[in-house]
Amino acid sequence: MLGKSEFRGEQMNDIITEHRNKIMDILDKFYEILKVYNKRWIQVFVEEEIPNKFLTGEIEEENWKGTILKFKTWKYIPSDITENEILELENTIGTKLPIPLKAYYTSYFHLFDWQRNFSQNSPEHRMEGIWTAYNKYMISFGYLPFSWDTENGCLFCIKFDADNNDCGIYKIDHEEMFDFDYHKNATQNKVDFAMKFFSNNFYDYLEKITIGQIKDFIRLGI
């Protein structure tokens, strides 16, 4: 994994750097566990067009039919998203990104697909997680959707906090959110009630969708 001192030349303020390092630590730990317990999360079929800078090699596996499948293994690469890009996104969506999200998008590019509950972020799809989940109406009630929970048909939302550092994470059913948006009949109480608590902050969210899931795989023998 990348040494923290080697990461990006652009200077960022100390707060974002601290948050970014916490995020990188979680993702680094997750990657090492995946290499042992669930390599498929960091593999793609050889036919897929993946930039060489992501790739660490190819492997072959035999499936239950006896067919040999060839995979490429990918790794994180440093994000080169700039402060200007973040400002442009903020101007477009009409709100400031909470600091943990800024730190996340400026940490690593990865290739986790949208079904893994990650907010997508790759060189070709920069900060795409925001755009796939974006809902202006929810922002007006203090929640920024930033990723999907596809298994349960929900969206992960980060709640805007006064100090912008330690924001809680909530989930809302996509039908409820789209219904609010369509009818424009929401109140703060209705939205707050529809939001289901998921974690105290962004880092707990990352732990749950990464290391927490791996613990379940191990426990269930998957």
TABELUR-V349188 format. One record per residue. N is the residue number from 0. RES is the residue in three letters. SS is DSSP state (H for helix, E for strand, C for the rest). PSI is psi in whole degrees, 0 to 359 (* if undefined). Layout:
N:RES:SS:PSI ; N:RES:SS:PSI
This chain:
0:MET:C:167 ; 1:LEU:C:136 ; 2:GLY:C:142 ; 3:LYS:H:325 ; 4:SER:H:342 ; 5:GLU:H:355 ; 6:PHE:C:116 ; 7:ARG:C:137 ; 8:GLY:C:335 ; 9:GLU:C:134 ; 10:GLN:C:132 ; 11:MET:C:160 ; 12:ASN:C:162 ; 13:ASP:H:325 ; 14:ILE:H:311 ; 15:ILE:H:322 ; 16:THR:H:317 ; 17:GLU:H:315 ; 18:HIS:H:318 ; 19:ARG:H:317 ; 20:ASN:H:323 ; 21:LYS:H:318 ; 22:ILE:H:316 ; 23:MET:H:321 ; 24:ASP:H:316 ; 25:ILE:H:313 ; 26:LEU:H:322 ; 27:ASP:H:314 ; 28:LYS:H:318 ; 29:PHE:H:316 ; 30:TYR:H:317 ; 31:GLU:H:323 ; 32:ILE:H:320 ; 33:LEU:H:323 ; 34:LYS:H:336 ; 35:VAL:H:315 ; 36:TYR:H:337 ; 37:ASN:C:73 ; 38:LYS:H:337 ; 39:ARG:H:334 ; 40:TRP:H:338 ; 41:ILE:H:29 ; 42:GLN:E:150 ; 43:VAL:E:155 ; 44:PHE:E:146 ; 45:VAL:C:336 ; 46:GLU:C:338 ; 47:GLU:C:140 ; 48:GLU:C:106 ; 49:ILE:C:132 ; 50:PRO:C:137 ; 51:ASN:H:329 ; 52:LYS:H:341 ; 53:PHE:H:337 ; 54:LEU:E:143 ; 55:THR:E:356 ; 56:GLY:E:179 ; 57:GLU:E:150 ; 58:ILE:E:161 ; 59:GLU:E:140 ; 60:GLU:E:148 ; 61:GLU:E:126 ; 62:ASN:C:182 ; 63:TRP:C:342 ; 64:LYS:C:355 ; 65:GLY:C:6 ; 66:THR:C:136 ; 67:ILE:E:122 ; 68:LEU:E:139 ; 69:LYS:E:132 ; 70:PHE:E:152 ; 71:LYS:E:141 ; 72:THR:E:135 ; 73:TRP:E:164 ; 74:LYS:C:165 ; 75:TYR:C:151 ; 76:ILE:E:157 ; 77:PRO:E:136 ; 78:SER:C:137 ; 79:ASP:C:23 ; 80:ILE:C:133 ; 81:THR:C:166 ; 82:GLU:H:324 ; 83:ASN:H:322 ; 84:GLU:H:319 ; 85:ILE:H:317 ; 86:LEU:H:319 ; 87:GLU:H:317 ; 88:LEU:H:315 ; 89:GLU:H:319 ; 90:ASN:H:325 ; 91:THR:H:317 ; 92:ILE:H:350 ; 93:GLY:C:22 ; 94:THR:C:158 ; 95:LYS:C:142 ; 96:LEU:C:136 ; 97:PRO:C:149 ; 98:ILE:H:317 ; 99:PRO:H:324 ; 100:LEU:H:321 ; 101:LYS:H:316 ; 102:ALA:H:320 ; 103:TYR:H:311 ; 104:TYR:H:340 ; 105:THR:C:14 ; 106:SER:C:281 ; 107:TYR:E:149 ; 108:PHE:E:144 ; 109:HIS:C:173 ; 110:LEU:C:21 ; 111:PHE:C:131 ; 112:ASP:C:170 ; 113:TRP:H:347 ; 114:GLN:H:356 ; 115:ARG:H:8 ; 116:ASN:C:5 ; 117:PHE:C:149 ; 118:SER:C:116 ; 119:GLN:C:143 ; 120:ASN:C:102 ; 121:SER:C:167 ; 122:PRO:C:325 ; 123:GLU:C:339 ; 124:HIS:C:71 ; 125:ARG:C:124 ; 126:MET:C:31 ; 127:GLU:H:333 ; 128:GLY:H:322 ; 129:ILE:H:316 ; 130:TRP:H:326 ; 131:THR:H:338 ; 132:ALA:H:352 ; 133:TYR:C:135 ; 134:ASN:C:109 ; 135:LYS:H:325 ; 136:TYR:H:320 ; 137:MET:H:326 ; 138:ILE:H:324 ; 139:SER:C:344 ; 140:PHE:C:11 ; 141:GLY:C:15 ; 142:TYR:E:132 ; 143:LEU:E:107 ; 144:PRO:E:135 ; 145:PHE:E:353 ; 146:SER:E:162 ; 147:TRP:E:145 ; 148:ASP:E:90 ; 149:THR:C:330 ; 150:GLU:C:325 ; 151:ASN:C:5 ; 152:GLY:C:34 ; 153:CYS:E:166 ; 154:LEU:E:140 ; 155:PHE:E:134 ; 156:CYS:E:141 ; 157:ILE:E:131 ; 158:LYS:E:129 ; 159:PHE:C:130 ; 160:ASP:C:155 ; 161:ALA:C:319 ; 162:ASP:C:358 ; 163:ASN:C:12 ; 164:ASN:C:317 ; 165:ASP:C:61 ; 166:CYS:C:136 ; 167:GLY:C:155 ; 168:ILE:E:133 ; 169:TYR:E:163 ; 170:LYS:E:144 ; 171:ILE:E:138 ; 172:ASP:E:135 ; 173:HIS:H:327 ; 174:GLU:H:321 ; 175:GLU:H:316 ; 176:MET:H:314 ; 177:PHE:H:328 ; 178:ASP:H:315 ; 179:PHE:H:313 ; 180:ASP:H:320 ; 181:TYR:H:314 ; 182:HIS:H:343 ; 183:LYS:C:43 ; 184:ASN:C:16 ; 185:ALA:C:154 ; 186:THR:C:166 ; 187:GLN:H:320 ; 188:ASN:H:319 ; 189:LYS:H:317 ; 190:VAL:H:315 ; 191:ASP:H:321 ; 192:PHE:H:323 ; 193:ALA:H:334 ; 194:MET:C:125 ; 195:LYS:E:127 ; 196:PHE:E:136 ; 197:PHE:E:315 ; 198:SER:E:160 ; 199:ASN:C:332 ; 200:ASN:C:178 ; 201:PHE:H:328 ; 202:TYR:H:323 ; 203:ASP:H:321 ; 204:TYR:H:311 ; 205:LEU:H:318 ; 206:GLU:H:318 ; 207:LYS:H:319 ; 208:ILE:H:353 ; 209:THR:C:272 ; 210:ILE:H:324 ; 211:GLY:H:319 ; 212:GLN:H:321 ; 213:ILE:H:320 ; 214:LYS:H:322 ; 215:ASP:H:319 ; 216:PHE:H:315 ; 217:ILE:H:315 ; 218:ARG:H:320 ; 219:LEU:H:354 ; 220:GLY:C:28 ; 221:ILE:C:*
